[in-house]
């Protein structure tokens, strides 16, 4: 049985999509069967792995709000070797459309993914930077959540609303939802701020903070504009090394849980 991981933070610019893309690719290059789901109407994860926006016929919108199934909407990529369900701007109106569903609107995505969960080792969901019904669907469908945290002032204060949402989803829809891990992004070991944020986050989340930190790295910023993950764009970069390390951490935990 595969594992569904939502990558979530309602704050933009924390490395959420970068993490979704490169963790998925890292796991795929480690031989895992991976499905990346772009649940952000901006579609940045789709573009970041080279999906042609003009050529997309079906998307996560169709998966959630029509009778389309995963096999109807997924794209199979060769580099990285994984599947993608892309997002289009149509998804921006999905929250409003889901409001019309009287029963089960929080479980629309879960109902579709439960049919294919055993076909994948990992299903990674790139959540939108908001806390609406799309995010609720992701958290209801997920086994766990990865929370990217940018190394900046008030890093923990910005998580209050997200953690509150996670607790609410646990209470109402998904009691088994866990925090998979907290990932420090845009980390710069040379600055006192990054070190202090790391200490603060580790004090609060303890062993749930990944050993791997994602550095500030120009290559990570450049790669999506070329439609590449960091592994195709610059395999020797510090960004590639960091995400390869993260993928190994996530996989090791998964294997330990599966024993």
Phi, psi and omega per residue, in radians:
X1 nan 2.289 -3.117
X2 -1.323 3.055 -3.138
X3 -2.086 2.298 3.117
X4 -1.798 2.098 -3.103
X5 -2.098 2.151 3.025
X6 -1.614 2.324 3.042
X7 -1.791 1.923 -2.916
X8 -2.377 2.441 2.908
X9 -2.918 2.147 -3.071
X10 -1.194 -0.226 3.109
X11 -1.526 2.325 3.108
X12 -1.396 2.836 3.035
X13 1.312 0.378 -3.118
X14 -1.826 0.047 -3.139
X15 1.627 0.355 -3.092
X16 -1.147 -0.915 -3.123
X17 -1.207 -0.707 3.078
X18 -0.991 -0.705 3.120
X19 -1.217 -0.751 3.128
X20 -1.016 -0.818 -3.121
X21 -1.111 -0.924 -2.961
X22 -1.406 -0.476 2.992
X23 -1.181 -0.764 3.105
X24 -1.029 -0.831 -3.139
X25 -1.118 -0.753 3.128
X26 -1.035 -0.741 3.104
X27 -1.170 -0.681 3.120
X28 -1.107 -0.717 3.125
X29 -1.263 -0.227 3.012
X30 -1.580 0.163 3.051
X31 1.586 0.191 -3.132
X32 -1.558 2.591 3.056
X33 -1.480 2.033 -2.960
X34 -2.193 2.416 2.966
X35 -2.090 2.135 3.063
X36 -1.773 2.199 3.132
X37 -1.939 2.083 3.101
X38 -1.555 1.879 -3.113
X39 -1.866 0.227 3.141
X40 -1.804 2.099 -3.115
X41 -0.960 -0.389 3.104
X42 -1.184 -0.394 3.071
X43 1.204 0.387 -3.078
X44 -1.169 -0.601 3.109
X45 -1.153 -0.673 3.118
X46 -1.090 -0.836 3.128
X47 -1.156 -0.582 -3.088
X48 -1.209 -0.281 3.045
X49 -1.924 0.238 2.990
X50 1.612 0.173 3.118
X51 -1.217 2.333 3.123
X52 -1.441 1.915 -3.058
X53 -0.990 -0.651 -3.095
X54 -1.239 -0.383 -3.080
X55 -1.661 -0.074 -3.110
X56 -1.284 2.132 -3.135
X57 -1.692 -0.793 3.086
X58 -2.139 2.703 -3.023
X59 -2.541 -3.012 3.093
X60 -1.074 -0.497 3.056
X61 -1.006 -0.834 -3.132
X62 -1.158 -0.644 3.132
X63 -1.085 -0.766 -3.042
X64 -1.410 -0.676 -2.928
X65 -1.951 0.055 3.039
X66 -2.251 -3.025 3.142
X67 -1.514 0.142 3.094
X68 -1.131 2.514 3.100
X69 -1.851 3.016 -3.112
X70 -0.949 -0.798 -3.106
X71 -1.118 -0.384 3.132
X72 -1.383 -0.454 -2.977
X73 -2.008 -0.188 -3.055
X74 -1.358 2.643 2.988
X75 -1.956 2.435 3.090
X76 -1.748 2.099 -3.128
X77 -1.699 2.672 3.076
X78 -1.747 -0.631 3.066
X79 -2.335 1.854 -0.029
X80 -1.298 2.769 -3.076
X81 -1.373 1.408 -3.093
X82 -2.686 3.023 3.096
X83 -1.763 2.664 -3.129
X84 -2.365 2.353 2.876
X85 -1.865 1.889 -3.006
X86 -1.381 2.873 3.072
X87 -1.981 2.600 3.018
X88 -2.231 3.027 -3.090
X89 -1.136 -0.341 3.058
X90 -0.922 -0.558 -3.072
X91 -1.107 -0.351 -3.117
X92 -1.074 -0.470 -3.141
X93 -1.670 0.046 -3.035
X94 -1.129 -0.686 3.141
X95 -0.988 -0.783 -3.129
X96 -1.167 -0.676 3.135
X97 -1.182 -0.629 -3.131
X98 -1.202 -0.443 3.112
X99 -1.017 -0.512 -3.105
X100 -1.259 -0.335 3.096
X101 -1.305 2.105 -3.091
X102 -1.372 -0.610 -3.070
X103 -2.238 2.347 2.975
X104 1.363 0.252 -3.091
X105 -1.172 -0.407 3.117
X106 -1.379 -0.215 -3.044
X107 -1.958 0.219 -3.087
X108 -1.067 -0.794 3.136
X109 -1.233 -0.736 3.135
X110 -1.003 -0.721 -3.120
X111 -1.072 -0.643 3.135
X112 -1.340 -0.739 -3.074
X113 -1.250 -0.507 -3.133
X114 -1.072 -0.398 -3.120
X115 -1.376 -0.347 -3.074
X116 -2.137 0.053 -3.046
X117 -0.989 -0.647 -3.102
X118 -1.381 -0.031 3.095
X119 -1.561 -0.167 -3.078
X120 -2.232 2.677 2.963
X121 -1.407 -0.724 -3.133
X122 -2.399 2.360 2.932
X123 -2.038 2.029 -3.086
X124 -1.869 2.208 -3.124
X125 -1.918 2.083 3.036
X126 -1.518 1.860 -3.039
X127 -1.420 2.690 3.064
X128 -1.277 2.733 3.115
X129 -1.405 1.120 3.131
X130 -2.761 3.108 -3.138
X131 -2.218 0.729 -3.139
X132 -1.590 -2.761 -3.066
X133 -1.221 -0.470 3.059
X134 -1.100 -0.818 3.107
X135 -1.119 -0.700 3.108
X136 -1.072 -0.699 3.079
X137 -1.085 -0.736 3.132
X138 -1.100 -0.809 -3.102
X139 -1.221 -0.526 3.093
X140 -1.263 -0.582 -3.137
X141 -1.409 -0.420 -2.971
X142 -1.415 2.668 2.938
X143 -1.448 -0.546 -3.062
X144 -2.759 2.971 -3.083
X145 -2.219 2.322 2.914
X146 -1.756 2.250 -3.114
X147 -1.953 1.889 3.037
X148 -1.341 2.353 -3.139
X149 -2.207 2.070 3.106
X150 -1.292 2.441 -3.139
X151 -1.352 1.545 -3.112
X152 -2.579 2.967 3.070
X153 -1.052 2.567 3.104
X154 1.077 0.497 -3.119
X155 -1.018 -0.774 -3.103
X156 -1.290 -0.618 -3.129
X157 -1.053 -0.581 -3.141
X158 -1.232 -0.225 -3.110
X159 -1.581 -0.162 -3.042
X160 -0.966 -0.822 -3.090
X161 -1.174 -0.709 3.127
X162 -1.106 -0.797 -3.139
X163 -1.113 -0.615 3.075
X164 -1.125 -0.722 3.103
X165 -1.131 -0.732 3.115
X166 -1.049 -0.777 3.123
X167 -1.101 -0.667 3.134
X168 -1.165 -0.743 3.096
X169 -1.116 -0.702 3.071
X170 -1.025 -0.737 -3.085
X171 -1.228 -0.702 -2.976
X172 -1.702 -0.631 -2.937
X173 -2.253 -0.508 -2.965
X174 -2.557 1.358 -3.063
X175 -1.111 -0.330 -3.108
X176 -1.594 0.006 -3.137
X177 -1.090 2.302 -3.118
X178 -2.202 2.791 2.958
X179 -1.461 1.937 -3.133
X180 -1.140 -0.770 -3.139
X181 3.108 2.821 3.084
X182 -1.972 2.246 -3.025
X183 -2.013 2.115 3.082
X184 -1.409 2.174 -3.123
X185 -2.054 2.823 -3.137
X186 0.954 0.729 -3.088
X187 -1.471 2.333 3.098
X188 -2.291 1.821 -3.044
X189 -1.087 -0.310 -3.109
X190 -1.369 -0.269 -3.087
X191 -1.788 2.465 3.122
X192 -1.141 -0.574 -3.128
X193 -1.046 -0.831 -3.138
X194 -1.054 -0.745 -3.139
X195 -1.130 -0.723 3.139
X196 -1.169 -0.717 3.103
X197 -1.111 -0.731 3.103
X198 -1.016 -0.799 -3.138
X199 -1.105 -0.728 -3.120
X200 -1.144 -0.789 -3.125
X201 -1.162 -0.717 3.126
X202 -1.176 -0.581 3.104
X203 -1.128 -0.648 -3.084
X204 -1.435 -0.816 -3.040
X205 -1.717 -0.174 3.064
X206 0.944 -2.213 -2.998
X207 -1.245 -0.115 3.135
X208 -1.399 -0.113 3.072
X209 -1.452 2.254 -3.128
X210 -1.145 2.568 3.031
X211 -1.173 -0.587 3.127
X212 -1.297 2.229 2.996
X213 -1.906 2.494 3.120
X214 -1.673 2.070 -3.041
X215 -1.396 2.830 2.878
X216 -1.154 2.184 -3.027
X217 -2.656 2.099 -3.074
X218 -1.069 -0.555 -3.132
X219 -1.136 -0.621 3.087
X220 -1.126 -0.580 3.125
X221 -1.311 -0.588 -3.068
X222 -1.392 -0.605 -2.979
X223 -0.954 -0.811 -3.082
X224 -1.050 -0.555 -3.124
X225 -1.172 -0.333 3.078
X226 -1.690 0.007 -3.093
X227 1.232 0.508 -3.114
X228 -2.094 2.582 2.863
X229 -1.348 2.953 -3.113
X230 -1.109 -0.428 -3.094
X231 -1.286 -0.559 3.047
X232 -1.437 -0.590 -3.020
X233 -1.316 -0.809 3.123
X234 -2.773 1.563 -3.060
X235 -1.097 -0.444 -3.086
X236 -1.596 -0.012 -3.094
X237 -1.241 2.799 3.086
X238 -1.125 -0.565 3.090
X239 -1.110 -0.740 3.115
X240 -1.133 -0.729 3.127
X241 -1.093 -0.705 -3.113
X242 -1.163 -0.777 -3.123
X243 -1.282 -0.509 3.019
X244 -1.130 -0.705 3.103
X245 -1.126 -0.751 3.117
X246 -1.083 -0.779 -3.141
X247 -1.035 -0.698 3.114
X248 -1.150 -0.680 3.083
X249 -1.083 -0.824 -3.121
X250 -1.114 -0.730 -3.133
X251 -1.177 -0.711 3.134
X252 -1.077 -0.719 3.108
X253 -1.132 -0.727 3.132
X254 -1.073 -0.773 -3.139
X255 -1.151 -0.666 3.122
X256 -1.136 -0.704 3.121
X257 -1.181 -0.472 -3.070
X258 -1.500 -0.139 -3.099
X259 -1.192 nan nan
